């Protein structure tokens, strides 16, 4: 489906019924990146997945946007859909956008997965490498992901080798420069929604230290670490991730008694603070 927001076509998928859940993918992804979460959550919620501008089938931004511009666009999308108090789930760059939204809007719950938002000392060249074809190929090669992305790998191969892609990606390169130099830690204390952070202990794109810092700055937050996973922890340990997510959202589902609730999962390493516990 498509919505027109500020003269940009925004591609999205919506399914299910119940409270509104909005999924925001990371840099270089598209709405299909969140498909395993979408497919599971649609049983309990009304779930929206977006192609952020410049990704998937959505129009690119008209100029080099910053994260605040993306936040404004997503906010207008929420308004257009009549979504007033969503549950936000954001991965990486989508997590940064979710942080900015949650800092100024009424959000029911916030889930940040390997979220961006803390400026690193790494160079832009490092991030270009991180989001290069080799990494995407490795991640998309995971069995659970390959099920959803058979055609995506081929499209990415073709685009990486084409002059048209290199030319069209100019504005996105400028946006990437902005994105990796932005730091949103100052707004974290303004988030009032109960917040779940899920992180891979081997994440080299957004380090676990970033997750711990976010946990310390968001007033009502808890951090769960997925052992032996990287920047795509939710895909690498999908079953464990969904257990954690359902536990966090069980009171919000349209039928809370039927949402899966498994508390003992060996792959999970939980931090010392409980998810959703109040802290100053």
HELIX and SHEET records of a PDB file:
HELIX    1   1 UNK A   31  UNK A   34  5                                   4    
HELIX    2   2 UNK A   35  UNK A   41  1                                   7    
HELIX    3   3 UNK A   67  UNK A   81  1                                  15    
HELIX    4   4 UNK A   93  UNK A  102  1                                  10    
HELIX    5   5 UNK A  124  UNK A  130  1                                   7    
HELIX    6   6 UNK A  133  UNK A  140  1                                   8    
HELIX    7   7 UNK A  143  UNK A  146  1                                   4    
HELIX    8   8 UNK A  150  UNK A  160  1                                  11    
HELIX    9   9 UNK A  163  UNK A  168  1                                   6    
HELIX   10  10 UNK A  170  UNK A  181  1                                  12    
HELIX   11  11 UNK A  185  UNK A  188  1                                   4    
HELIX   12  12 UNK A  208  UNK A  217  1                                  10    
HELIX   13  13 UNK A  233  UNK A  236  1                                   4    
HELIX   14  14 UNK A  238  UNK A  249  1                                  12    
SHEET    1   A 9 UNK A   2  UNK A   5  0                                        
SHEET    2   A 9 UNK A   8  UNK A  16 -1                                        
SHEET    3   A 9 UNK A  46  UNK A  50 -1                                        
SHEET    4   A 9 UNK A  20  UNK A  24  1                                        
SHEET    5   A 9 UNK A  87  UNK A  91  1                                        
SHEET    6   A 9 UNK A 109  UNK A 113  1                                        
SHEET    7   A 9 UNK A 194  UNK A 200  1                                        
SHEET    8   A 9 UNK A 221  UNK A 226  1                                        
SHEET    9   A 9 UNK A 268  UNK A 270 -1                                        
END                                                                             
